[in-house]
């Protein structure tokens, strides 16, 4: 368990001591987490992002309150705007499991966002300026093959196949943009709130799927008799994951930026991954992925 070796360590923590109530000393820490994306965060099963939130709260010596939310299942939905809305409405101070992609950290252009609150009510909120913490993990993207499908070593070998990806996800965009759109005719967009891309692949809804690595690791643990196969292919693009907050919470973000590197250095986060049966993929450079231009999305799949 995390001890107090880090308390009041570093300039941010010292500032917190003297700032007192401005930094919420002695107050609870409220974090939003997506409720349906095991093994990362799941209201029913816990998960990695929940465990890291608890570790940071312990490091800071603050009680933790988790607010679970479901992603909006709409072809035009914006996960980044939804999270910003939750923060701007004061539902939580930070949101975990947030991909550090510059597109999701832009100052919003919309004046009012129609937010569906966790209790199901709707309200219009003015969105704020998002900022991010240091990352605590990264994710890769893998091609998973349906039963009996031939092995592949590149995205080019997927031409003519039915390819599944979670609707509006980065994996979805990577498939659509590859080779100037050569895979687009075969891409099947799976809504976020359905049983999942891999369950759909298992049922024969497609021939292959591009998914986040931890997503397949969790599926394989939960379904040891599954016929789905890891192709061995890894897309060269990796994305860091951290917490996001509004500019008004910069003091709290500074504290998280003290805690997360220390937890990584001490092996606490890696130990939590191992405890849950997974391998930690440590943060990579660049910390924040550049804007998702066609040039970036069309980066050669062999990593060159």
Buried (B, 14 or more C-beta within 10 A) or exposed (E): EBEEEBEEBBEBBEBBEEEEEEBBBEEEBBBBBBBBBBBBBBBEEBBBBBBBBBBBBBBBBBEBEBBBBBBBEEEEBBBBBBBBBBBBBEBBBBBBBBBBBEBBBEEBEEEEBEBBBBEEEEEEBEBBEBBBBBBBBBBBBBBBBBEEBEEBEBBBBBEEBBBBBBBBBBBBBBBBBBEEEBBEEBBBBBBBEEEBBBBBBBEEBBBBBBBBBBBBBBBBEEEEEBEBBBBEBBBEBBBBBBBBBBEEBEBBBBBBBBBBBBBBEBEBBBBBBEEBEBEBBEBBEEEBBEEBEEEBBBBEBEEE
